[in-house]
Amino acid sequence: MRYSIEEYAKTFKMSKEMIHNKIRTKKLDYIVEGGIAYIIVPTKTMNTNLKLENLEKTGSTPPPPVKTNIGMVISLYQKENHHLKLKIKELEAKIDSLIHDKEQMLIADRNRIEEIYTAKDEQLKSVLEVLSTKLILLRNDNTVHDVVATAPQNPIPLVSNGVIELKRYLKFIGVGSEERKIIRNRFSQAYGSDIRIIQKEGEFYVDLSKYDYTDLL
């Protein structure tokens, strides 16, 4: 806000001589417009002066500043300490939750890995069984026989030292799937009347170390 010298004198209860003296000593900001000096008063200063003036009129004085004592400091520290304890509890709860979730993830990963390795073990056992069967068949026979997809008229019997599942033996000697079905039907019809035919849990087996199955193949 800006005031002329007369307005400033009336507003702030000052004499013109005092105002001119403050202007000369540069204690008041002013501008000159049209040959008239105007005093610049910031709004904040204006509000402060008005408050002081109102207090003088009412005869009251501003409340004294509150003095800080040891009890107040201790109370403040206690509040801060309580707040920090709550924050620590919240962080501990979050950490426990994260640890629990991580443990569950690790357990799930371990179980999944165990399942994978169990399945791999089963596959490995199956492969080893096939290889073992082939080794048994080849132990006493070093000749490789070429067999066409259709059943040969005079299949060459193989001699082994153990009982072998029929379907594995047929696959090994190269018999096609349709022909395997026909041979299985022959074994099924002869089962019970032919001592050469062995059945376990619904599957037929051959004992090449004891019998010749050329007539059924």
C-alpha positions in Angstrom: 0.0 0.0 0.0 1.1 3.6 -0.4 0.3 6.7 1.7 0.8 10.3 1.3 2.8 12.0 4.1 -0.4 13.3 5.7 -2.2 9.9 5.4 0.8 8.2 6.9 1.0 10.6 9.7 -2.7 10.1 10.6 -2.6 6.3 10.2 0.6 5.7 12.2 0.2 8.7 14.6 3.5 10.3 13.6 4.4 14.0 13.1 5.3 15.1 9.6 8.8 16.1 10.9 9.4 12.6 12.1 8.3 11.2 8.8 10.6 13.6 6.8 13.4 12.5 9.1 12.8 8.8 8.4 12.6 9.5 4.7 16.0 11.3 4.8 17.6 8.5 6.7 16.1 6.0 4.3 14.1 4.2 7.0 11.0 4.5 4.9 10.5 3.5 1.2 8.8 6.1 -0.9 8.1 7.1 -4.5 7.4 10.4 -6.1 4.6 10.8 -8.6 3.5 14.1 -10.0 5.7 15.9 -7.5 4.0 14.2 -4.5 5.9 11.8 -2.3 4.1 8.6 -1.4 5.4 6.2 1.3 5.3 2.5 0.4 4.1 0.2 3.3 4.2 -3.6 2.8 0.9 -5.3 3.6 2.6 -7.4 6.4 3.9 -4.4 8.1 0.5 -2.7 7.8 -1.2 -5.7 9.5 1.3 -5.8 12.3 0.9 -2.1 13.0 -2.9 -2.4 13.0 -2.7 -5.3 15.5 -0.5 -3.3 17.8 -2.8 -0.3 17.5 -5.8 -2.4 18.4 -4.0 -3.8 21.4 -3.2 -0.3 22.6 -6.8 0.7 22.2 -8.2 -2.2 24.1 -5.5 -1.9 26.7 -4.5 -5.6 26.4 -1.1 -7.0 25.8 -0.1 -9.9 23.7 0.4 -13.2 25.5 3.9 -13.9 26.6 5.8 -16.6 24.7 5.5 -20.0 26.2 8.7 -21.1 27.9 10.0 -24.5 27.2 10.8 -26.5 30.3 12.3 -30.0 30.9 8.9 -31.6 31.3 7.7 -30.4 27.9 10.9 -31.7 26.3 10.5 -35.1 28.0 6.9 -35.3 26.9 7.9 -34.5 23.3 10.6 -37.2 23.3 8.1 -39.7 24.7 5.6 -39.0 21.9 8.4 -39.3 19.3 9.6 -42.6 20.9 6.0 -44.0 20.9 5.6 -43.1 17.3 8.9 -44.7 16.4 8.0 -47.9 18.2 4.8 -48.1 16.2 6.7 -47.7 13.0 9.2 -50.4 14.0 6.4 -52.8 14.7 4.9 -52.1 11.3 8.3 -52.7 9.6 8.8 -55.9 11.6 5.4 -57.2 10.6 6.1 -56.4 6.9 9.5 -58.2 7.2 7.9 -61.3 8.7 5.3 -61.3 6.0 8.0 -61.1 3.3 10.1 -63.8 4.9 7.0 -66.1 5.1 6.2 -65.5 1.4 9.8 -66.2 0.4 9.8 -69.4 2.4 6.6 -70.5 0.7 8.0 -69.8 -2.7 11.2 -71.7 -1.9 9.1 -74.7 -0.6 7.0 -74.6 -3.8 10.1 -74.5 -6.0 11.7 -77.4 -4.0 8.5 -79.5 -4.4 8.4 -78.7 -8.2 12.1 -79.6 -8.6 11.5 -82.9 -6.7 8.5 -83.7 -8.9 10.6 -83.0 -12.1 13.5 -85.2 -10.9 11.1 -88.0 -9.8 9.6 -88.0 -13.3 13.1 -88.0 -14.8 14.0 -90.9 -12.6 11.0 -92.9 -13.9 12.0 -92.1 -17.5 15.5 -93.1 -16.7 14.4 -96.4 -15.2 12.3 -97.1 -18.2 15.2 -96.4 -20.6 17.5 -98.6 -18.5 14.9 -101.4 -18.6 14.8 -101.3 -22.3 18.6 -101.2 -22.6 18.8 -104.1 -20.2 16.4 -106.1 -22.2 18.4 -105.4 -25.4 21.6 -106.5 -23.7 20.0 -109.7 -22.5 18.8 -110.4 -26.1 22.2 -109.7 -27.6 24.2 -111.5 -25.0 24.2 -114.8 -26.8 23.4 -113.5 -30.3 25.8 -111.2 -32.1 24.0 -111.3 -35.4 21.8 -108.4 -36.5 18.6 -109.4 -38.3 16.8 -107.1 -40.7 13.0 -107.4 -40.2 10.5 -105.8 -42.5 7.3 -104.1 -41.2 5.2 -107.1 -42.1 5.8 -110.4 -40.3 8.5 -112.6 -41.9 7.6 -116.1 -43.0 10.4 -117.7 -41.0 11.4 -115.4 -38.1 14.7 -116.2 -36.5 14.3 -117.0 -32.8 16.5 -115.2 -30.3 17.8 -116.9 -27.2 18.1 -115.0 -23.9 18.6 -115.8 -20.2 15.4 -114.1 -18.9 11.7 -113.6 -19.2 10.9 -110.6 -21.5 7.6 -108.8 -22.0 6.1 -109.8 -25.4 5.4 -106.3 -26.7 8.9 -105.1 -25.9 10.4 -108.1 -27.6 8.2 -107.5 -30.7 9.2 -103.9 -30.8 12.9 -104.8 -30.5 12.8 -107.2 -33.5 11.0 -104.6 -35.6 7.4 -106.0 -35.8 4.8 -103.4 -36.8 1.9 -102.3 -34.6 -0.8 -104.2 -36.6 1.3 -107.3 -36.7 1.9 -107.0 -33.0 -1.9 -107.1 -32.4 -2.2 -110.3 -34.5 0.6 -112.0 -32.5 -1.0 -110.9 -29.2 -4.3 -112.5 -30.3 -2.5 -115.7 -31.1 -0.9 -115.7 -27.6 -4.3 -114.9 -26.1 -6.0 -117.8 -27.8 -3.2 -120.2 -26.9 -3.0 -119.0 -23.2 -3.9 -121.7 -20.8 -3.2 -124.6 -23.2 0.3 -123.7 -24.1 2.9 -123.8 -21.2 5.2 -121.5 -23.2 2.9 -118.5 -22.7 3.3 -116.6 -19.5 0.9 -113.9 -18.4 1.4 -111.4 -15.6 -1.0 -108.6 -14.7 -2.7 -108.8 -18.1 0.6 -108.7 -20.1 2.1 -111.6 -22.0 5.8 -112.6 -21.5 8.1 -114.9 -23.4 11.0 -117.0 -22.0 13.4 -117.2 -24.9 15.9 -119.2 -22.9 13.5 -122.1 -22.6 11.1 -122.0 -25.5 10.8 -121.4 -29.2 7.9 -119.1 -30.3 8.5 -119.3 -34.0 5.1 -120.9 -34.7 3.3 -118.0 -32.9 5.3 -115.3 -34.5 
